[in-house]
């Protein structure tokens, strides 16, 4: 019995030492790279990736990685706006079909939550440049995406 307990402890220790999935390096942390895109007027555009938080669980516990990323408005400063017509429909598609929440932003932050129906929403009817933050949420965490459009 003592040999069996000793063997079991040895195997568990070896497994813990070999399990590099929970090393101290964030680079080795298995964070999904979910591709995200929007479709407007039959044209597909990739979404810019923003901040994320992701949790992995195993027999040995759990680990969470959270990024400190530029704000969506800061990201949008470096982006080219996609030109769309007033009230254009935006169809959002992200791998693994997360729950989606969309916010229209101002220079002060989140202005308002945008209503979605079947992963689609309509842009505003007023001309101008607008920034939208699309937050995708899975059981393990979330990822923010940014869309900059110009309504003409």
C-alpha positions in Angstrom: 0.0 0.0 0.0 2.8 2.4 0.9 4.5 1.6 -2.5 1.2 2.4 -4.3 0.8 5.7 -2.5 4.4 6.6 -3.2 4.1 5.7 -6.9 0.9 7.8 -7.1 2.6 10.8 -5.5 5.6 10.4 -7.8 3.4 10.3 -10.9 1.4 13.4 -9.8 4.6 15.3 -9.1 6.1 14.3 -12.5 2.9 15.3 -14.2 2.9 18.7 -12.5 6.5 19.3 -13.5 6.0 18.3 -17.1 2.8 20.2 -17.6 4.1 23.3 -19.4 0.6 24.6 -20.0 0.7 26.3 -16.6 4.2 27.7 -16.9 4.9 31.3 -15.9 5.2 32.4 -19.5 2.1 34.1 -21.0 3.5 33.2 -24.5 2.8 29.5 -23.6 -0.7 30.2 -22.4 -3.1 28.7 -24.9 -5.3 31.7 -25.8 -7.6 31.2 -28.8 -7.0 33.5 -31.7 -10.7 33.9 -32.7 -11.0 35.5 -36.1 -13.7 38.2 -36.3 -15.2 39.9 -39.2 -18.1 42.1 -40.3 -20.0 42.1 -43.5 -21.5 45.3 -44.9 -23.0 45.7 -48.4 -21.7 42.2 -49.3 -18.1 43.1 -48.5 -16.2 41.4 -45.6 -13.9 43.4 -43.3 -11.7 42.0 -40.5 -12.2 43.5 -37.1 -9.3 44.9 -35.1 -8.6 42.9 -31.9 -8.5 44.7 -28.6 -8.2 43.7 -24.9 -9.0 40.2 -23.7 -9.2 38.1 -20.6 -9.0 34.3 -20.8 -9.1 31.6 -18.1 -7.8 28.1 -18.5 -8.7 25.3 -16.0 -7.0 22.0 -15.4 -6.8 19.4 -12.6 -4.1 21.6 -11.0 -6.1 24.8 -10.8 -6.8 27.7 -13.1 -5.0 30.6 -14.6 -6.2 33.9 -16.1 -4.5 36.2 -18.5 -5.8 39.7 -18.9 -4.3 42.2 -21.3 -3.7 45.9 -20.8 -4.5 47.1 -24.3 -5.1 50.6 -25.9 -8.7 51.7 -25.5 -11.0 51.2 -28.5 -10.9 55.0 -29.2 -7.1 54.9 -29.1 -7.1 52.0 -31.5 -9.5 53.7 -33.8 -7.1 56.7 -34.1 -4.8 54.4 -36.0 -7.5 52.8 -38.2 -8.9 53.8 -41.5 -12.7 54.2 -41.5 -14.9 51.9 -43.6 -17.3 54.0 -45.7 -20.9 52.9 -45.4 -24.3 54.3 -46.3 -26.8 55.7 -43.7 -28.4 52.9 -41.7 -26.3 50.2 -43.2 -26.6 46.7 -41.7 -23.5 45.3 -40.1 -23.4 41.5 -39.8 -20.9 40.3 -37.1 -19.2 36.9 -37.4 -16.8 35.5 -34.8 -15.5 32.0 -34.5 -17.1 29.8 -31.8 -20.2 31.9 -31.8 -19.8 33.9 -28.6 -22.4 36.2 -27.0 -22.0 39.6 -28.5 -22.5 43.1 -27.1 -22.0 46.2 -29.2 -21.3 49.8 -28.0 -21.1 53.0 -29.9 -18.3 55.1 -28.5 -17.6 58.8 -28.1 -14.4 60.5 -27.1 -15.6 60.1 -23.5 -16.0 56.3 -23.7 -19.1 54.1 -24.2 -22.0 56.1 -25.2 -24.7 53.6 -25.6 -25.4 49.9 -26.1 -26.6 49.0 -29.6 -29.5 46.7 -30.1 -28.5 43.5 -32.1 -30.7 41.0 -33.8 -29.2 37.7 -35.0 -25.6 39.1 -34.7 -26.5 42.2 -36.8 -27.0 45.8 -36.1 -27.6 49.0 -38.1 -25.3 52.0 -38.1 -26.6 55.5 -37.4 -28.3 57.6 -40.0 -26.3 60.8 -39.3 -23.2 61.5 -41.4 -19.9 61.3 -39.6 -17.2 59.0 -38.3 -18.2 56.5 -35.6 -16.3 53.9 -33.5 -18.0 50.7 -32.3 -16.7 48.3 -29.7 -17.9 44.7 -30.2 -17.4 42.6 -27.0 -17.4 38.8 -27.5 -18.0 36.7 -24.4 -17.3 33.0 -24.0 -17.4 30.9 -20.8 -13.6 31.2 -20.5 -13.4 35.0 -21.0 -13.9 37.8 -23.4 -12.3 39.7 -26.3 -12.9 43.2 -27.5 -13.0 44.1 -31.2 -13.0 47.6 -32.8 -14.8 48.9 -35.9 -14.5 52.4 -37.3 -16.9 53.5 -39.9 -17.8 56.7 -41.8 -21.4 57.2 -42.6 -22.0 59.1 -45.8 
